[in-house]
């Protein structure tokens, strides 16, 4: 009888040991990589919240329809920049505003307490600082940074896109807004 108890304990400990090794080997080792919602599982996403209460207040602010954005682009320097021959900042602003409007419930004028700033980065594949192959796989990424009235960042998210002509930027923008509104 004691042999069966010892055998059961050894098997149980072995199971936990092997399971912990399996979990460690299959864990995503990229810090900050998010997979909270479905679109984040499909697109490489890095997300960081700095003040959850302010994010929830911001969500209500967006629902009021009184939000302004600013945007910018960062073209590749070491490679020939081609992305912005196919898509313009004005087009992405329209996409961004369209996604925000999906969450608008009413229109109440309020003072601007938050700054939504996003930029589109074109991956510079010939950058000498890029040493691994993974960093050259994507075409670029979209970053959203939200600051409060004290100019402190309360939320930041970055989502990659793969198409060299930016045909999938709309997916990244959709996921960025969804990530913000579901936090």
Buried (B, 14 or more C-beta within 10 A) or exposed (E): EEEEEEEEEEEEEEEEEEEEEEEEEEEEEEEEEBEEBEBBEEBBBBBBBBBEEBBEBBBEBBBBBBBEEEBEBBBBEEBEEBBBEEBEBEEBBEBBBEBBEEBEEEEEEEEEBBBBBBBBBBBBBEBEEBEEEEEBEBBBBBBBBBBBEEEEBBBBBBBBBBBBEBEBBBBBBBBBBBBBBEB
